[in-house]
């Protein structure tokens, strides 16, 4: 039963990661047909006309989508053992995508809808994502595989916020009947539980950082 449960969990994990990673394609299409502002109606006209914000926004979702898309397969032990060179290539791709998306995400966090609470939530998420990924890179360069695995678990937990945000936000919006309070909460709820889950997963696997 455990094996079946693990297979179902793995399928859902991959399905959600790949599905949400394709989200930027939707934005690209809507931008092409000229209706992307309909999905960003919470933003002011001034912000939507800001070239730097638009660059930051599309950079963040595009490279964030790439990180989400390639990162999940790295957790397959079978894939790692059979495709070490591909694992390393995908890892480099993931880290570059995180660097670009994370910096862009930190920038656009200052403009998050919902004020200082949402801005701090998304800003902290960007910092945690960048920090854990950079530590993952530093530890593997030193040959410390165990620490590398720990930091990359935390990194992808932060990356997976793109998925959990889209699960929580509709439910919170329906519960409150208002987007703004829901968005303030989801700015933290989309990633803090993920990091807590990662902590217990690391502990269960017997991995340590010291």
N, C-alpha and C positions, 0 to 999 in steps of 0.2 A: 504493500500500500504506500510505503514511504517513497519507493522508486517511482510509482505512478504520480504521486503528489509532486515530487521533484520535477518530473517531466512536464507536468501541467504548469508549475510555477515558472520553469525555464521558458516554456512556450509563451506564456503571458508576458514575461519579462522582455523577451525578444520582440514579440508582436507590438507591445506598447512603445518600446524604444524605436523601432523602425517606423511605426506609424506616425509618431509625433515628430520624428526626424524629418519627415517629408512635409511638415507644416510650412517651412519657408517657401516651398514650391507654390503653395496656395497663395501666399502673399505676393510672390513674384507674378503670378498670373493676374491677380487682382490689380496689381500695380500697372501691368501691361494694358488692361482694359479700362483702367482709370477709375476704379471704385474702391481702392484700398482704404481711402479715408472712412468708408462705411464701417470698417472693422476697427478703426482707430478714432471713433467719434468722440471718445472721452478727452482726446488731446485738443489743445487750442489750435486755431488756424495758424497762429504765429509759429507754434512749435512744428506743425506739419510742414510749414514752409522753410524751416531751418535746415539748411543743407547738411550741416555737421551732425545734427540729430538724426537725420535720415540715413546718413552714411553709417553712424553708430548703430542705429536700429537694425538695418539690413545686414550689416556686418555681423552683429551679435546673433541674430537668428539663423543666418546662413552657416556660419562656422560652428555655432552651437548645435545646429542640426547635424552637421558633419560629425562632430564629436559624439553626439548621441548615437548616430548611425553606426559608427565603427567601433565604439567603445564596448558595447555589450558582449560582443563575441570574444573579447579578451578574457572573460571569466570562465570560458570553457577549458577545463584542464586537458581534455582530449585534443582540442584544437591547438593549444599551446605546445603540447608535447610532440604533435605531429607536424607542426608548421612553425618552428621557432623563428625562422627568418621572416615569415609573414607576420608573426606576432610582434616582432621588433619594428617592422615597417608600419604596421597599423598603430603601434604605440607611438611612434614618432609623429604620425599623421594626427593622432588624437591630441598629443601634447601641443602641437603647433596650432591646431584648431582651438584648443582651450585658451592658449595665450592670446590669440586674436579676439575670440569671442568674449573672453573674460574681461579684457581691457575695455572693449566696446560696451560690455554690459555694465561695468563700473561707471562709465561715462553716462550712459542713458539712465542709470539708477537715480541720478540727481534730478531727473525730470519725471520720475515715476508718479503716476496718478495716485492721489491719496495722501499727499504731503509727506512730512518728515518720517512718519512711521513706516510707510511703504518704501520710501527712499532708503532708510536705514536697513530695512529687511533685505531688499535686493542688492544694496551696496555690500552688506556683510556676506551675502551669498557669493557675490563675485570675488571678494577677497578670499573666502574659504576655498573656493574652486581654484583660484590661481595659486594659493599657497600650497594646498595639498598636491596639486599637479606638479608644481616646481620641486617639492620635496620628493615626489615619486621619481622625478628625473634625476635629482641629485643622488638619491640612494642607489639607483640602478647603475649609475656611472661609477659608484664606489664598489659595485658588486654585491651590495646587500639586498638580496632578492626578497627576503622576508619583510624588511621595512618598505621596500618598493611595493610589494603586494598590499600592505596595510594602507599606505598613502593613496594608492590607486583605487582601492575600495572606497575610501572617503571621497576621492575626487569624483568618481562616477556617481556616488550617492548625491553629491552636489549637482552634477550634470543631470541626473534623473529628476531634478526639480522641474524641468521642462514638462515632464510627464505628470507628476503629482499636482502641479499647478492647474493643469487642465482637467484633473479629476476633482479637485477640491473647489475650484472657483465657481462652477455652475451650481454646486450644492450649497455653498455659502451664500451666493447671490439669491438663490431661491429661498433660503432660510431667513435671510435678513430683509429680502424684498428691496434691496438697495445694493448697487455695485460697489460703492466707495468703501463702506465698512468691510465688505467681503474681501476687497482687494488689499486692504490694510492687513487683514489677518492672513491672507494667503501669501503675502510677501514673506512671511516667516514660516507659515505652516507648510509651504511647498518644499522646504529644505531642512528645517530643524529636525523633524521626525526621521527624515532620511539619514541624517548624520547619527542620530541615536540608534537607528536600526543597524547602520554600518558598525557602530561601536560593539553592539552585541554580536554581530556576525563575526567580527574580528576576534572577539573574546571566545566565541564558540569554536573557531578554527584554531585557537591556541596561539595566535600570532601576537607578537609583542614588539614595541618600538624601542625599548631600552636595550 
